[in-house]
């Protein structure tokens, strides 16, 4: 009995066969192949059978991710690209020839196969789609995309809350408006017999990523004094009305300002 897998790898002589015979063969490239088995008995009688084998190759794979996915202008973003060659069942396919990362402004960068990283920053606000395309030596390619939201520098939101810091506070009326998500607010406190009130002030910042934290808070108390401190502080106010502002600045230079009005009675 002889066996020809149909891929020009050569005829295989299987010798004498009396029963069913199992044959294994590995195809090294994709395509359609006609496998042929031929038998002959001792009298010279011959028989032949064929089977069509379709060999498909798994495609090139590529993925791209961004960290962080929300940044301020000028803040760096790290892109991670993973790519691998496709293959045939039981065999190895053509290797990756190129992996190209393309940015919305038309600029591109070529990186190698496997896992690679690329750092890029954006100078204008917007939503950017970044593409990675892997191509093998056979010309087969696959593409993956990821998106990054870029905010304008300074486009961070700062909200301020105020509470009495006195041991025996005399609270006049609650801070208004009462909706906890609405700022700025007006807060009324009682100065009591001392003629002054100690108020605890806290700032909450929205729209800042972990890679661009707030590094400075500058408080202006509206009474001619200010201080640079953390996100919380307390201050003694005499009777009167004050607009307290706080400006938060991130490591990249993004800023935002919040305010609250205090009425000390």
N, C-alpha and C positions, 0 to 999 in steps of 0.2 A: 504494500500500500504506500502511495506517495501523497504528500499534501503540499499544495501551493497556496500560500495566504493571499497572493494576488498583489503584493506590494513590492515586487522585485527583490525580495530579501532572499530568494533561493528556494529550490525544491527540497522538501524534507522527505527522506526515505524512512518509513516507519516499520519496515520489515514485514514479517508474517503476522497477519491479523486474523483471528478466528471469531472474535466477538466484537461488541461495540468498543470503539476507541475514542477516548477524550483527548482533544488536542488543545493546547494553550498557545496563544501567540500575542505578542505585544506590538501594536502599530505605533509608529513614531510620529506620524503626522495625520492630520484630518483628511477626510475624503471618503469616497465610496470604493470598496474593494470587492472583487469577486474571488472568494476562496473556493478552491477546487480539490476534491479528494478523488484519487483514482486507484482502483483495485484490479488485480489480474490473478486468475487462478493458474494452476499448474498446466492446464491445457491451452493457455493463451487467451482465454476469454477475458474481456475487459469490461469494467463498469465505471461510471463516473457520476459524481453529484457535485452540485455547486450551491453556494450560499452567498448572498450579497451582505456585506458588512459595512454599515455607515459609522464612521468614526468622527465624533464631534469633539471639539476642543472647548474646554471651559474658558471664558473670556478673561482678559486682563482685569484686575480689580484695582480701584483707586478710591481713596476717601480723603477729605480735607475737613479740618475743624479749626475754629478760632477761639482764642482765650486771651482776654475776655471778649464777649460778644457785644458789649456796650461800653463805649469809651468816650472821652472828650477829645477834641481836636488836638493833634500832636502827641497823644498818648500811644505807646507802642502796643501792637497786637501780635501775639505769637500764633502762627499758623502751623499746624501739624499735618503732614501729608504722609499717608501710608499707601504703598503700591506693591503689587506682586504680579508675576507673570501668570498667564493662563497655562493650561496643561491638557493633555489627552488622557483618557482613561488608561491608567497603567503606564503612562509615558510622560515625557516632559515636553512642554511646548516651547515656542521661540521666546527668547529673553526680552525683557523690556529694553527698548532703545532710548526712550526719552520720557521725562515727566516734566511738564511745563505748567507753571502757575501763572495765571493771567489776572490782572487787576482791571477795574472798570476804566481807568484812565489810559488803557492800552499798553501799559508797561507789563513786562513778563519776566519770569525768572525760571531757569532750568535747574531742577534738583535731581538727585540720583534716585534709584529705586529703593524700596524698603521704606523705613521710617525716616523722614527728614523734617526739619523745622525751618521756618522762615519768619523774620520779624519785619513788620511794616507799620507805619503810622499814616494817618490821613489828616490833611490840612483843612478840609472843609466839612461841615456837617452834612449828614445824609445817611442813607442806607446803601451799603456797598455789597455787591455780590462778587465773590472771588472764586475763580474756577481752577481746578486742577485736572489735567488731561494726561493719561498714561498711554503710550503707544509702544507696541512690540515690533520686532524686526520683520514680522509678517504684514505690518501695516494695520493691525487691529488696534482699536483704541477705545477707551472708556473715559467718561468725565464725571466729576463730582463737584458740588458747589457748597459754599457756606456764606452766611451773611453777617455783616457787622454794622451795628447802629452807632453812628458818630454824632455826638452832641457838640454844640458850640461851646467853646470855653466860656465859663461864666454862667452857663445855663444850668446852674444847680439851684435847687429850691431850699430855702432856709425858713423854718417855722420856729416861733418863739413861744414858750409858755411861761407863766408867772404864777407863783404861789407865795403865801406868806411864810417867812422864815422866822418869825417871832415865836417865842415859846408859848405865849398866850395870844394868838392872833385875833385881831378884830376884823373880820371879813365883812366888807360893806355889801357888795353884790357880786355875783359870779361873773367870770370873764365872758364877754359877748363878742361875736355871736356864739351861741351854745353849741353849734355844730363843731365837733372836734376836728374836722378836716378843713375848716375855714379859718384863714388868717388874712391880715393881722387881727388881733383881738384888743378889746379895751377891758382893763381889769381895775376894779375899785377896791381899795384897802383902807382900813381905819388906822390912823396914827395913834389913837388912844391918848393917854395923858402925856406921853412923852413928846408928842408933836412930830414924831417920825415913825417910819415903818421899815422893817427889813424885809426885802423881797427876794425870793429865790428865782433865778431866771435860768431857763434851759433852752438850748437850741437843738433842733432835729433837722438833719440834712437829707435831702432826697436827690437822687440822680448822680450819686458818686459811686464809682466802682472800687473794688478791693485793691486794685492796682494803682489807684490814684486817691489815696485817703486825704481827709482834711488834716492839715498840719498847723493851722492857726485860726483862732477866733479872736476878733477885735470887737469889744463891747463899747458902745457909746451910750451912756446912761441918760443923756438929754439934760443933764444938770451941769454941763461943762466939764465933766470928768469922763475918762475912758480907761480901759485896761485891756491887755492882751492876756488871755487865759484859756481855759478849756471850754468845752461845750456847756458847762454849767458854772454859774457864779451867783453870789448874792451881794446886794447893795442896799445901803440905808438911804431912804428918800424922805425929805421933809414934805410938809403939806404942799400940794400943788399937782400939776398935770405934766407928765413927762412922756416923750416918745423915745423908747429904748430901741436901739438898732444893734444888730450883730452882723458882722461880715465874716463869712467863712471862706478860707482859701485852701485849695488842694495842693498836692505836691507838684502838679503840672502847671499851676497858676490859675486854674479855674476858680471863679469867685461867685458868691451869691450873698444876698443881704435879706435878713428878716427883721421884723419890727413888731413891737407891741406898745400900746398906750396904757400908761399907769395913771390912775387918779388916786392920790393920797389925800384922804379927808381927815 
